[in-house]
Amino acid sequence: MKQTKLRMALNDLFRKKETARIAALDTPWTAQSGIPWEEYPRPQLKRDSFFCLNGPWRFAINGTEVGEILVPYPPESKLAGVPAPERGDQLTYEREFTLPEGFRRDRVLLHFGAVDQECTVYLNDIELGSHVGGYLPFSFDVTAHLQETNTLRVIAFDPPDTYLHDGNQRGATGVQCYTPVCGISQRVWMESVPQKYIRGVKLQPSMDSVIITVDGDGPFTVECDGKIYRPKSNRFRIRPENPKLWTPETPHLYPVIVRNCDDAVETYFALRTIGTKVIDGVPRLCLNGKPWFFHGLLDQGYWPDGLFLPGSPEGYSWDVKTMKSLGFNTLRKHIKIEPERFYYDCDRYGMIVFQDLVNSGPYHYLRDTAIPTIGGKLATYHEAPSERRRNFFLIHGEETLRHLYNHPSIVLYTLFNEGWGQHDTQNLYRHFRAMDPSRIWNAASGWFKNSDSDVQSEHIYFGSLKMKPTGRRPLLLTEFGGYSCALEGHRFNPDEEYGYQKYPTVEDFQTALLKLYREGILPQIKTGLCGCILTQVSDVEEETNGLVTYDRMVIKADREAMQALARDLMAQMD
């Protein structure tokens, strides 16, 4: 029986995909009125100045205007409202704006959440600068170029064959790849700041205090937990009375207001630690010094209407709260970096995040996915990518750590996943871990492991889930399951269903899922298993292995049964 299922899954993997019959799927947030994503974009450096530039922009493909695009949705998405470009097309965005009366102070900054992958930005026909990389924010000081009425233009280009990050974008839909995205894919906005403004705040928490480092000119005053502090330098420590620790059950956040003479920003921190400890001879991952079981899901973060974004920020909240209601406490953010709203939801609702660095580099399907999936994990060699690609991966990784540093929900980073772009693993592990030693580092998720890593990471989709802990580092099963239950009327592609085992009804799916956990996962916790990541949160295009459908209309898992399972899993840590 197992061999038959294995053959079926492999046939799905290797079969050439025919032209798909794509269904138009809406989510509960598809039909939104007004300007999309109009809320303040940056929960951890919030000030009272905000001018949103989302909404309709003129849009051209290779110099030919094709209509108005709805920013911030990528042009390949349904919500964008324009014909989808081909990979490698030149995209031109343009819109006029007038700043609100009283908005402008000393300086005005223009912000982009992300543009995929290369872009050049112009204001009133003056080139502001360029940016490379499709997953991180960037900004320009536009003070000197503003007029009463302004024209903003963005020219974007996503090369089909590049040294840049791929994520799971491979030029065509199907297994192991999703609809490619290019152009503006997150919010565009402006803020006005004084001449001496607060450029950033770094928060380094422990279990009883936080070290706050302010990038800006002082003197500063800091308001936190009902007290006013007047630090003598830009780096100082705050010790809240009766400290409240952050956990998934009690996700307490401490609001902070930092002021200098002219500026004020709002942020927040949480008191928590993550580390490893040997308990009764078994290496454990510990949250706040206590052994914890990380009961998680792979989260690709795709949406049928907006692709990289849900129709509203509430889509993120729904995903996080729904997975918590099913008993999960961890999401592995797999192939991209989300807008800050996602991480804020995880911070405030108590969802732990394992964050992957976005993959970049050579990928060979047989070597890196197909053969290792069925047990052939002998290959250890990966060719070194070009110097340009190596440098980009390094720089983008460093920027990722700086960008996400303050989010308490993020406790683990994954350097490489299943061989995608893997290179110089030991040196990169040491480099990034030195940059952020406050997190756990998984050097190579799944296979092709090196000697240096904070955890032992396994991926198992076929056969027994029985694992052999090395006894040297905590054991994580960072991908498993992949069970499919395709529901008619909720499928992206009615002609394709992909999963490692397929179940015709929700009841069959739920029964198999509980059996997998209770027979394969539960017995191994006492012997060293510290967490597991099930594939996955939602169906994604042809992959129908989610706990909810791609349109978020149907929850396939039973809440009460899954909550009982979660309690039993965590009880094994006692």
PyMOL commands that set and color helices and strands:
alter all, ss='L'
color gray80, all
select helices_A, chain A and resi 2-14+143-145+314-325+340-349+365-373+387-404+425-435+506-524+559-571
alter helices_A, ss='H'
color red, helices_A
select strands_A, chain A and resi 51-52+55-61+64-71+90-97+107-112+115-116+118-123+126-132+138-141+150-157+183-184+188-193+200-205+210-215+221-224+227-229+235-238+254-259+264-269+274-279+282-287+290-291+294-299+330-333+352-356+410-417+440-445+456-460+475-481+483-484+501-502+529-535
alter strands_A, ss='S'
color yellow, strands_A
deselect
rebuild
show_as cartoon
